[in-house]
């Protein structure tokens, strides 16, 4: 419902793709001169002035089977966890096509009587939030790219907190010495802060900017937000630390999904498409393929036994992921 949108009584698009592609879908009416009687009835056609032009077809990239499953599971998850709302985005990382985009609460576009305004919003595209620990994947990628760390490098996070300037960075539990893989696996704030404070101040911002944070995705969806990714000059140590675990910036779910598709797609960033593509669009290499491959392997550990995302693991498949408290 949120993606397709709906029309008004005059059949003009008001929301979603109906609004974005209204002119393409509508076509153009024809014109002709006619003679009418005093009751307005047409007696004869005099001359055709302009031929009518039919509207064009619009084929979405959405896979209806994946869309159905995404909305079903989202509804179940929101209800089970008594959440206020939720969203799901499924991308084809090779092409940038959106295979599913679902939000809850939703609505029936054919019967909008009594629907609250909040339910009409395509939250996956219009709502921004601080991404939290989902950003740690890119922080670790920065450390790997700088050559300061490897997946098996040891980082001492004892005693579970560290002072950065006049502020404290804390972990939920003190784990002492950990490998970089374990830092990501249990989502250690202290571990990621130490990694980032060891790299050039602009390296993290550059990585986040390159994978698409702070800019529109190219979806052309009405009301899409570009989020916020501020560049500080100079960078304060605590500002850099909080950015390393996803605070002091904002993003949309679609934007976050595209950033992760860079890791899935060997470092290539592609524009997002809500329309079915006949050929793969040209992409931009924004992350080393070797770093992207390492990150996929590291992110598998997050969903393995003992990781924060263990419940998302699917037996028989290689699944990479990252949890985030937003």
Secondary structure by P-SEA (a helix, b strand, c coil): cccccccccccccccccccccccccccbbbbbbbcccccccccccccccbbbbbbbbbbbcccaaaaaaaaaaaaaaaaaacccccbbbbbcccccccccccccccccccccccccccccccccccccccccccaaaaaaaaaaaaccccccbbbbccccccccccbbbbcccccccccaaaaaacccaaaaaaaaaacccaaaaaaaaaaccccccccccccccbbbbbbbccccaaaaaaaaacccbbbcaaaaaaaaaaaaaccbbbbbbcccccccccccccccaaaaaaaaaaaaaaaccccccccccccccccccccccc
